[in-house]
Amino acid sequence: YVQQDINAMIEAMGEEGGIEDYEDILLYQRNKNWIPVMAQKMQGGTVFFAVGAGHLGGKDGVLDLLKKAGYKIKPLSHQKNI
């Protein structure tokens, strides 16, 4: 996640997470349902959405669906505190 390689994280979840049989219901259908809700909320101004990392990547992930809906996606920069 820190390396912003969301798709690699999704692949690892599929291999080790045991959710293959439920991905469509648990992730992708929920993602598709969220996009219109998110779009409506964003019309009102600046918003922050927090979703589980598993919802972000993939062809039906939130990031891809928002891009397909015409939104520009950019990661937030971060600094590591030691």
C-alpha distances in whole Angstrom, upper triangle without the diagonal:
4,5,5,6,6,9,9,7,10,12,12,12,15,17,16,16,19,19,20,24,22,19,22,23,20,17,19,22,21,19,22,24,21,22,25,25,22,24,27,25,24,28,29,27,24,21,18,16,14,13,11,8,10,12,10,11,14,17,18,15,15,14,16,19,19,19,22,24,24,21,19,16,14,11,12,12,12,14,13,16,18
4,5,8,9,12,12,10,14,16,15,16,19,20,19,19,23,23,24,27,26,23,25,27,24,21,23,26,24,22,25,27,24,24,28,27,24,26,29,27,25,29,30,27,24,22,19,18,16,15,14,11,14,16,13,14,17,20,21,18,18,16,19,21,21,21,24,25,25,22,20,16,14,10,11,10,9,10,10,13,15
4,5,8,11,10,10,13,15,14,16,19,19,20,20,23,23,24,28,26,23,26,27,25,22,23,26,25,23,25,28,25,25,28,28,25,27,30,28,27,30,31,29,25,24,21,20,18,18,16,13,15,17,14,13,16,19,21,18,18,16,18,21,21,20,23,25,25,22,20,16,14,11,12,11,11,12,12,16,17
4,6,9,9,9,12,14,14,15,18,19,19,19,23,22,22,26,24,21,23,25,22,19,20,23,22,19,22,24,22,21,25,25,22,23,27,25,23,27,28,26,23,21,18,17,16,15,14,11,13,14,11,10,13,16,17,14,14,12,14,17,17,16,19,21,21,18,16,12,11,8,10,10,11,14,14,18,20
4,6,6,7,9,10,11,13,15,16,17,17,20,20,20,23,22,19,21,23,21,18,19,22,22,19,21,24,22,22,25,26,23,25,28,27,25,29,30,28,25,23,21,19,18,16,15,11,12,13,10,9,11,14,16,13,14,12,13,17,17,17,19,22,22,20,18,14,13,11,14,14,15,17,17,21,22
4,6,5,6,9,10,11,13,14,15,15,18,17,17,20,19,16,18,20,17,14,15,18,18,15,18,20,19,18,22,23,20,22,25,24,23,26,28,26,24,21,19,17,15,13,12,8,8,9,7,5,8,11,12,10,11,10,11,14,15,15,17,19,20,18,17,13,13,11,14,15,16,19,19,22,24
4,5,5,6,9,10,11,12,14,14,17,16,15,18,18,14,16,19,17,14,14,18,18,15,18,21,19,19,23,24,22,23,27,26,25,28,30,29,26,24,22,19,18,15,14,10,9,10,8,5,6,9,11,9,12,11,11,14,16,15,17,19,20,19,18,15,15,14,17,19,20,22,22,26,27
4,5,5,6,9,10,11,12,13,16,16,15,19,19,16,18,21,19,16,17,21,21,18,21,24,23,23,26,27,25,27,30,29,28,31,33,32,29,27,24,22,20,17,15,11,11,13,11,9,9,13,15,13,15,14,15,18,19,19,20,23,24,22,21,18,18,16,19,19,20,22,21,25,26
4,5,5,6,9,10,11,11,14,13,14,18,17,14,17,19,16,14,15,19,19,17,20,22,21,21,25,25,23,25,29,28,27,30,32,30,28,25,22,19,17,15,12,8,8,11,10,8,10,13,14,12,14,14,15,18,19,19,21,23,24,23,21,18,18,16,18,19,19,21,20,23,24
4,5,5,6,9,10,10,12,11,11,14,14,11,13,15,13,11,12,16,16,14,17,19,19,19,23,23,22,24,27,26,26,29,31,30,28,25,22,19,17,14,11,8,6,8,8,6,7,11,11,9,12,13,13,15,17,18,19,21,23,22,21,18,19,17,19,21,21,24,23,26,28
4,5,5,6,9,10,11,11,10,14,14,12,14,17,15,13,14,18,18,17,19,22,22,22,26,27,25,27,30,30,29,33,35,34,31,29,26,23,21,18,15,12,10,12,12,9,9,12,13,12,15,16,15,18,20,20,21,24,25,24,24,21,21,20,22,24,24,26,25,28,30
4,5,5,6,7,10,11,11,15,15,13,16,18,16,15,17,20,20,19,22,24,24,24,28,28,27,29,32,31,31,34,36,35,32,29,26,24,21,18,15,12,10,13,13,12,12,15,16,15,18,18,18,21,23,23,24,27,28,27,26,23,23,21,23,24,23,25,24,27,27
4,5,5,5,8,8,9,12,12,10,14,15,13,12,14,17,17,17,20,22,21,22,26,26,25,27,30,29,29,33,34,33,31,28,25,22,19,16,12,10,8,11,12,11,12,15,15,13,16,17,18,20,22,23,24,26,27,26,26,23,23,21,23,24,24,26,25,27,28
4,6,5,6,6,6,10,10,8,12,14,12,12,13,16,17,17,19,21,22,23,26,27,26,28,31,31,31,34,36,35,33,30,27,24,21,18,15,13,10,12,14,12,11,14,14,14,17,18,18,19,22,23,23,26,28,27,27,24,25,23,26,27,27,29,28,31,32
4,6,7,9,8,12,13,12,15,17,16,15,17,20,21,20,23,25,25,26,30,30,29,32,35,34,34,37,39,38,36,33,30,27,24,21,18,15,13,16,17,15,14,17,18,17,20,21,21,23,25,26,27,29,31,30,30,27,27,25,28,29,28,30,29,31,32
4,6,8,10,13,14,13,17,18,16,16,18,21,21,21,24,26,26,27,31,31,30,32,35,34,34,38,39,39,36,33,30,26,23,20,17,15,13,16,17,16,16,19,20,19,21,22,23,25,27,28,29,31,33,31,31,28,28,26,28,29,28,29,28,30,30
4,6,8,11,11,10,14,15,13,13,16,18,18,19,22,23,23,25,28,28,27,30,32,31,32,35,37,36,34,30,27,24,21,18,14,13,10,14,16,15,15,18,18,17,19,21,22,23,25,26,27,29,31,30,30,27,27,25,27,28,27,29,28,30,30
4,6,8,9,9,13,14,12,13,16,18,18,19,22,23,24,26,29,29,28,31,33,33,34,37,38,38,36,33,30,26,23,20,16,16,13,15,18,17,17,19,19,18,21,23,23,24,26,28,28,30,32,32,32,29,30,28,30,31,31,33,31,34,34
4,6,5,6,9,10,9,10,12,14,15,16,18,19,20,22,25,25,25,28,30,30,31,34,35,35,33,30,27,24,21,17,14,14,11,13,15,15,14,17,15,15,18,20,20,21,23,25,25,27,29,29,29,27,28,26,28,30,30,32,31,34,35
4,5,5,8,10,10,10,12,14,15,16,18,20,21,22,25,26,26,28,31,31,31,34,36,36,35,31,29,25,23,19,17,16,12,14,16,15,13,15,14,15,18,20,19,20,23,24,24,26,29,28,29,27,28,27,29,31,32,34,33,36,37
4,6,8,9,10,11,12,13,15,17,18,19,21,23,26,26,27,29,31,31,32,35,37,37,36,33,30,27,25,21,18,18,15,16,18,18,16,17,16,17,20,22,21,21,25,26,25,27,30,30,31,29,31,30,32,34,35,37,36,39,40
4,6,6,6,8,10,10,12,13,15,16,18,20,22,23,23,26,28,28,29,32,34,34,33,29,27,23,21,18,16,16,12,13,16,16,15,16,14,15,17,20,20,19,22,24,24,25,28,28,29,27,29,28,30,32,33,35,35,37,38
4,6,5,5,7,9,10,11,13,14,16,17,20,21,21,23,25,26,27,29,31,32,30,27,25,21,19,15,13,13,10,10,13,12,11,12,10,11,14,16,16,16,19,21,20,22,25,24,25,23,25,24,27,29,30,32,32,35,36
4,6,6,5,6,8,10,10,12,14,15,18,19,20,22,24,24,25,28,30,31,30,27,25,21,20,16,15,15,12,11,14,13,12,12,9,11,13,16,15,14,18,20,19,20,23,23,25,23,26,25,28,31,31,34,34,37,39
4,6,6,5,7,9,10,11,13,15,17,18,19,21,23,23,25,27,29,30,29,26,24,20,19,16,15,16,13,12,15,15,14,15,12,13,14,18,17,16,19,21,20,21,24,24,26,24,27,26,28,31,32,35,35,37,39
4,7,7,6,9,11,11,12,15,18,17,18,21,22,22,24,27,28,29,27,24,22,18,16,13,11,13,10,9,13,14,14,15,12,12,13,16,17,16,18,21,21,21,24,24,25,23,25,24,26,29,29,32,32,34,36
4,6,5,6,9,10,11,13,16,16,16,18,20,20,21,24,26,26,25,22,20,16,14,11,10,10,7,6,9,10,10,11,8,8,9,13,13,12,15,17,17,18,21,20,22,19,21,21,23,26,26,29,29,32,34
4,5,5,6,9,10,11,14,15,15,17,19,20,21,23,25,26,25,22,20,17,16,13,12,13,10,8,10,10,9,9,6,7,8,12,11,10,13,15,14,15,19,18,20,19,21,21,24,27,28,31,31,34,36
4,5,5,6,9,10,12,13,14,16,18,19,20,23,25,26,25,22,21,18,17,14,14,15,13,10,13,14,13,12,9,10,11,14,14,11,14,17,16,16,19,19,22,21,23,24,26,29,30,34,34,37,39
4,5,5,6,9,11,11,12,15,16,17,18,21,22,23,22,19,18,14,14,11,12,13,11,9,12,13,14,14,10,10,9,13,14,12,13,17,16,16,19,19,21,19,22,22,24,27,28,31,32,34,37
4,5,5,7,10,10,10,12,15,15,16,19,21,21,20,17,16,12,13,10,11,12,10,7,9,10,11,11,7,6,6,9,10,8,10,13,13,13,16,15,17,16,18,19,21,24,25,29,30,32,35
4,5,6,8,10,10,12,14,15,16,18,20,21,21,19,18,15,16,13,15,15,14,10,12,13,12,11,7,8,8,11,10,7,10,12,11,11,15,15,17,17,20,21,23,27,28,32,33,36,38
4,6,7,7,9,11,12,13,15,17,19,21,20,18,17,14,15,13,15,17,15,12,14,16,16,15,11,11,10,13,14,10,12,15,14,13,16,16,19,19,22,23,24,28,29,33,34,36,39
4,6,5,6,9,10,11,12,14,16,17,17,14,14,11,12,10,13,15,14,10,12,14,15,15,12,11,8,11,13,10,10,14,14,12,15,14,17,16,19,19,21,25,26,29,31,33,36
4,5,5,6,9,10,10,13,15,16,16,14,14,11,13,12,15,16,15,12,12,14,15,14,11,10,7,10,10,7,7,10,10,8,11,11,14,14,17,18,20,24,26,29,31,33,36
4,5,5,6,9,10,11,13,15,16,14,15,13,16,15,18,19,19,15,16,18,18,17,14,14,11,13,14,10,10,13,12,9,12,12,16,16,20,21,23,26,28,32,34,36,39
4,5,5,6,9,10,12,14,14,12,13,11,14,13,17,19,19,15,16,19,20,19,16,15,12,14,16,12,11,15,15,12,15,14,17,17,20,21,22,26,27,31,33,35,38
4,5,5,6,9,10,11,11,9,10,8,11,12,15,17,17,14,14,17,18,18,15,14,10,12,14,11,9,13,14,11,13,11,14,13,16,17,18,22,24,27,29,31,35
4,5,5,7,9,11,11,10,12,11,14,15,18,19,20,16,16,18,20,19,16,15,12,13,14,11,9,12,12,9,10,9,12,13,16,18,19,23,25,29,31,34,37
4,5,5,7,10,12,11,13,13,16,17,20,22,23,19,19,22,23,22,19,18,15,16,18,15,12,15,16,12,14,13,16,17,20,21,22,26,28,31,34,35,39
4,5,6,8,9,7,10,10,13,15,19,20,22,18,18,21,23,23,20,19,15,16,18,16,13,16,17,14,15,13,16,16,18,19,20,23,25,29,31,32,36
4,5,6,6,6,9,10,14,15,19,20,22,19,18,20,22,22,20,18,14,15,17,15,11,14,16,13,13,10,13,13,15,17,17,21,23,27,29,31,35
4,6,8,9,13,14,17,19,23,24,25,22,21,24,25,24,22,21,17,18,19,17,14,16,17,13,13,12,14,16,18,20,20,24,26,30,33,34,38
4,7,8,12,14,17,20,23,25,27,23,23,26,28,27,25,23,19,20,22,20,17,19,20,17,17,15,17,18,20,21,21,24,26,29,32,34,37
4,6,10,13,16,19,23,24,26,23,22,25,27,27,25,23,19,19,21,20,16,18,20,17,16,14,15,16,17,19,18,21,23,26,29,31,34
4,7,10,14,17,20,21,23,21,19,22,25,25,24,21,18,17,20,19,15,17,20,17,17,13,14,14,14,15,14,17,19,23,25,27,31
4,7,10,13,17,18,20,18,17,20,23,24,22,19,15,15,18,17,14,17,19,17,17,14,14,13,14,15,14,17,19,22,24,26,29
4,7,10,13,15,17,15,14,18,21,22,20,17,14,14,17,17,14,17,19,18,18,14,15,13,13,13,12,15,16,19,21,23,26
4,6,10,12,14,12,11,15,18,19,17,14,11,12,15,14,12,15,18,16,17,14,15,13,14,13,13,16,17,20,22,24,27
4,7,9,12,10,10,14,17,19,17,14,11,12,16,16,14,17,20,19,20,17,17,14,15,13,13,16,16,19,20,22,25
4,6,8,7,8,11,14,16,14,11,9,11,14,14,14,16,18,18,20,17,18,15,16,14,15,18,18,21,22,23,26
4,5,6,7,11,13,16,14,11,10,12,15,15,16,18,20,20,22,20,20,17,17,15,16,19,18,21,21,23,25
4,5,5,8,11,14,13,10,10,11,13,15,15,17,19,20,21,19,19,15,15,13,14,17,17,19,19,22,24
4,6,7,9,12,11,8,9,11,13,14,15,17,18,20,22,20,20,17,18,16,18,20,20,23,23,25,27
4,6,8,11,9,5,6,8,10,11,12,14,15,16,18,17,17,15,16,15,17,20,21,24,24,27,29
4,7,10,9,5,5,5,8,9,10,12,14,15,16,14,14,11,13,12,14,17,18,21,22,25,27
4,7,7,5,7,6,7,10,11,12,13,15,17,15,15,12,13,13,16,18,19,22,23,26,28
4,5,5,8,8,7,9,12,12,13,15,17,16,16,14,16,16,19,21,23,26,26,30,32
4,6,9,9,6,8,11,11,10,13,15,15,16,15,17,18,21,24,25,29,30,33,35
4,7,8,6,6,10,11,10,12,15,15,16,15,18,18,21,24,26,29,30,33,36
4,5,5,6,9,10,11,12,14,14,15,13,15,15,18,21,22,26,26,29,32
4,6,5,6,9,10,10,12,11,12,10,13,13,16,19,21,24,26,28,31
4,6,5,6,9,10,11,9,9,7,10,10,13,17,19,22,24,27,30
4,5,5,6,9,10,9,10,9,12,13,17,20,22,25,27,30,33
4,5,5,6,9,9,11,11,14,16,18,22,24,28,29,32,35
4,5,5,7,5,8,8,11,13,16,20,22,26,28,31,34
4,5,5,5,6,7,10,13,16,19,22,26,28,31,34
4,5,7,9,11,14,17,20,23,26,30,32,35,38
4,6,9,11,15,18,20,24,26,30,32,35,39
4,7,9,13,16,19,22,25,29,31,34,38
4,6,10,13,15,19,22,25,28,31,34
4,7,10,13,16,19,23,25,28,32
4,7,10,13,16,20,22,25,28
4,7,9,13,16,19,22,25
4,6,9,13,15,18,22
4,6,10,13,16,19
4,7,10,13,16
4,7,9,13
4,6,10
4,6
4
